[in-house]
Amino acid sequence: MIRRPVVAGRFYAGFEKDLKVEIKKCFEHNKGPGSMPGPVVDKMTTPIGLISPHAGYVYSGPVAAHAYFAAAEKGRPERVVIIGPNHTGYGSGISVWPHGIWRTPLGSISVDHQFVEDLENRFGDSLSKDTTAHILEHSVEVQIPFLQAIYGNDFLLVPLIMADQSIDTSRKLASTLKEMVSESEPTLFVASSDLNHYESHDVTSRKDELLIRSIEKQDDELVYRTAHTERISACGIGPVCVLLRMFSSITSLAHATSGEISGELAHTVGYYAAVLDSY
C-alpha cells in the first residue's frame, strides 16, 4: 500500500531537487537554526520527542528546522512515530496507517507494520488501522521531508492521526506508547501542531506565549485549560500532551508567527518548536 504525497507542490516543493533547496533554506533562514545539521552517523541511545509545526514551508519551515536540527544532534532513530491532528474529519478517534510505504519527492519510507499491529491490539477500539484519515491530511506528511533531509530513508514510520484529542485519549496513547518503547530504543516521537490561528500578530504572539508557558510546565491539564480559557486555537493539543506525558524534560527552541515571515500581520498563525527528553 502506497501513501502518495497530497501537499507536495503546495505546502512544499514538488520535485526532489527543489525540495532539497527549500529545506536547506529553512535551516539557513534568519528564523531558522542558521545552518543544515552535519551528517548523522551515531544511533540514538534513548527516545526523543519533538514538537514541530505543519504549515507550508515558506511559513513554518524555519521554525520546524529548529526541531529537526535538535533531533539530528541526538542521533539516528530506527523508528519515527508522528502524531498529528485531524483536519479533515475522516477516520476514527485515532487512525494509524497500517502498512506499506509513504512516499515524498525525497523517496519512500516503510511503515513499521509490526509496531502498528501491537499498538492497535494494546490500545483498543478507538484506535484503528484506517487510511481514510490520512489520504488528504497534511499534518503528518509535512514532517517527513525534514526527516528524510537529515536521516535519508533508512527508518521505519508510524503515522498517527488524532481526531479524538481529549485529555483522556492523549493520556491513554501516551501510556500505551510508553509501554511499547523501552528506554534504550532509538525511537523519535514527533507531535505535529500549529499554535494560535488567524488572529493578528500581536494577539497570536500573546496567546502563544501563554500556551508555551503552560507546555513548559509539562502539566497537561494546564495546557488544555489554558487553550480553552484563553481561546487559543492550537490544532494539535492532543499530540503535544501525549509527548508531555511521555517525557520529563522539555526545551523550547523557537517561536514565530506567519506574519513575521510573510509580512502579513493582520491574520497570522503561530509556530513553535521544542525538543523533549528524559524518557
N, C-alpha and C positions, 0 to 999 in steps of 0.2 A: 504494500500500500504506500503510495507516494503522496505526501502533502506538498503541493506546489505553492510557491510564494504568491500572495494575493496583493501585497502592497509594494512589491518591487516596481520601481519606476514612478512611484508616488511618494511613499514615505522615505525611500532611499533609492539610490541609483539602480537601474535595472540590468546593468551589464557589469561583468566581473571587473574589468579594468577601471571603469568609472567608480564603482563601489569602493574599491581599494583606495582610490584617491580621496573619495569623500570621507571615508573613515579616518584616514591619515589627517585630513584637515580638521576633523572633530577633535582628535588628540592634540593637534598643534594650535587650535583656536585659543584666543585670549581668555575665553571662558572654560577652556579645557585644561588638562594637566600640563600642556606645553610641549609634549613630545610623545611619540609612539613608545610603548614598552619594548625592552630588548627581547631577544629570543627566550622563550620559556622552556627550560630543559628539565628542571627538577620536578618531581611529583609532589603534589600537595600532601602534607603529613596529617592533616586534620580537616574536617569540614569547615567551609567558609560560607558566609552569606553576603549577598549584595542587595541593595535597593537601587533600582535603575528606572529612569523614565522611558516612555514608549511612544513619543510623538515622532513626527518627521525629523530626520537627522539634522536638517537645517535649523531646527528649533531646539531640540533636546539632545542632539548628538554630543555636543561638547560636555554637557553635564554627565551623560551616560559614560563618556570616555573616562571620567574620573573613577567610576566604579570599576571599569574593566582594567584600568591601569593598576588599581589596588589588587584586583584579582590576579593579574599577571605576576605581581610581586610575591604572591602566596604560593605559586607553583601551578602545576598542570593537574586538572582533575581527570578522573576516569569517567565520571558521570556528572551531568548538569541537570538539575531539577529546576524548571522555570514555572513559576506560579503567577498567572496573570488574571486580571478581572475580565468578566464577560461583558462586552459592549453590544452584542448582537441580540441577546435574549434567547438564542437557540441553545439546546443541550440540557443537561441535568444540573443538579446542585454543584457538583464538581465533575468536570469532564476531562478524562485523560485520553490522549491519543494512544491507541492500543499497540501498534507495531508498524514496522516498515521504516521509511526514511522521510526526513524533512529536507526539502531542497531550497536553496537560495542561489543567487548568482555566483556565490563563492564555493558551491559544492553541496554535497549531501551528507547528512548526519543520521546515523542509525538510532532508532528508538530502543530503549532498554526494555524490551517486552517482558523479560522475566521479573524485573522490578515492578512494572505496571501490573502484572498478574498478582504479585504478592500484595501490592498496595490495595488493589480492589478487594481482595479476599479479607484483608485486615480491617479496612475502613468500614465496609458495609454498603447498604443500599443507596445512600445519597451520593456516592462516588461511583461512576460507571465509565467503562470504555465507550467513548462516544466521539465520533468525528464531527458531528454537526456543529458543535460549539466552536470548532477550530477552523472550519472552512473559510469563513470570512473575517475571522478575528485577527487583529494585528498585535495584541499586547505581548504575546509570546514571540511571534515571528521577528519583530524588530530587534530583539535581543541577540538573535542567532548570528547575524553577520559580524557583530562585535566579538563574539566568542570565536568565530572562525578566523577573524583577523589576528587574534593573539595565540590561539591554540591549534589552528588548522582544523581538520575534520575528524581527528582521532579522539573522540569522546562519545559517550552514549548520552542520549537525550530522554528526559521525562517531561513532556509538555502537559501542564495542568491549567485548566480554566475554571475560575470560581464564579458561579452565578450566585450561589449562597455564600455571602460574606459575613454572616452573623458571627458574633464572638464565639459562640459555642462550636460552630463549624470550624472556625480558624484554630481554636484550641485543640479540637479533635484531630485535625490534619497535622498540626504541629507534633502532637504526642505520637501519632502513628508514624510519621516520618522519622522522628527521633528514635523510636523503637527499631526501625528498619536499618538505620545507618549508624554504624559504630563510630567511636571517637577517632579511630585510625583510618577510616575510609576516605579516600580523596574525592569527596563529593562537593560540588559547588551548588548552592541554592540561590536562586535569583527571584526576588519579589519585584514584579513589574508594576509600577504605579506612577501616574502623574499626580500632582497636588491640586491646588485650587484651580477652577476653570472659569474662564470667560468673564472676569471682572478686571477692573483697572490694575495697572502695575502696582500702584500703592496698596490697594485693597488686597490683592493676591499676595504681595510680599508680607503684609501684616498677618494675614491668615496663615500663610505657610510657616511663618516664624513660630506662631502658636502651636501649630501641629508638629513641627520639627522638635520643639522643646518637649512635647509630650512623648514623641517617639524616642528621644534621647533618654528619657526616664525609664524606658522599657516597661511601661505599665500599659498593658493592652486596654484595660477598662478606661484609663485616662485618654488614650488615643481615640477610642470610639466616642467617648463623652465629649471631647474637645471638637471632634469633627461635627458632631450633632449640634452642640450648643452654639458653636461659632459659625455654623452653616458653611463648613469647608467642604467643597465638592471634590475631594480627592477620590479617584475611582478605584484604587487598589488597597483600601484599608485592610481588607481581609488578608491578602497576600503579605502585606507588611507585618501584620500582627502574628502571622504564622512564624515568621523569622524571629520576631521579638521573643516568642515563647521558646524558641529552639536554642538561642544564643544568649550569653550573659554579658556580652560587651559589644558596644556599637560606637563607631567613629563616623561622624558626619564629614563628608568630603567636599560637597559643592551644592550650591543652590543658585538658580537663576529663573527668571520668567522669560516667556517667549518674547515679551516686549523689549527686554534688554538686548536681544539678538536681532529681532526684526525691526525695532524702532516703533512698532505699533503698540502704544501704551494703553489704549482705551480698553481693549479686550485681550486679556493675557491668560496663559496657563503656567502654573508653577512646576518646576522640575527640581528633583532632589536626588542626590547620590550618597550612599553610605556603605560601609563595609562592617560586617558583624563577624565576631569570632568568639573564642572561649565557649566551645560547643558543649 
